[in-house]
Amino acid sequence: MNSLETQVEGSYERQAAMLEQLKDCLELERESLIQVDVDQLWELMEKKNALMLDIEKAGNAIKCLMEQCFPGSPESPRANALKYWPWFRDLRKQTDLLKEDIRARLKENMSFIQDTLGFFDELIGTILKGGTERLGYEHLKKAQEPMGPKIYYREA
């Protein structure tokens, strides 16, 4: 294994470790959202932002190193890495799975936040209206039809 290949592998491993940390942050964020722990949420937001910057830096470093490893090749550096480095496929798969898991957790957390904000918006709206709005199922009832033969009320 040459020096550049070792550097790429090390960078990929660091990136995978940071993605794992980001996934853990999102799990903690979910728990903090459920428990409404605002202080913890601020800490997690700062940690997530720092991790995102580090992950982006690692990705850029990997890209530059791979371009150095396969200069002038007609194929992409990724295709060459898949062809020549047996470890690359496993690390790539691991990082792709972590990224997908992170997207799913992020989507769940965003949905939870939106649902919670929607609930509080409705609650405050009800309080401000003085509770006059009826929140039952009355709006689902059909309108009362006039009594009498229905033939007179049909459209021509």
Buried (B, 14 or more C-beta within 10 A) or exposed (E): EEEEBEBBBBBBBBBBEBBBBBBBBBEBBBEBBEEEBEEBBEBBEEBBEBBEEBBEBBBEBBBBBBEEBBEEEEEEBBEBBBEEBEBBEEBBEBBEEBBEBBEEBBEBBEEBEEEEEEEEEEEEEEEEEEEEEEEEEEEEEEEEEEEEEEEEEEEE
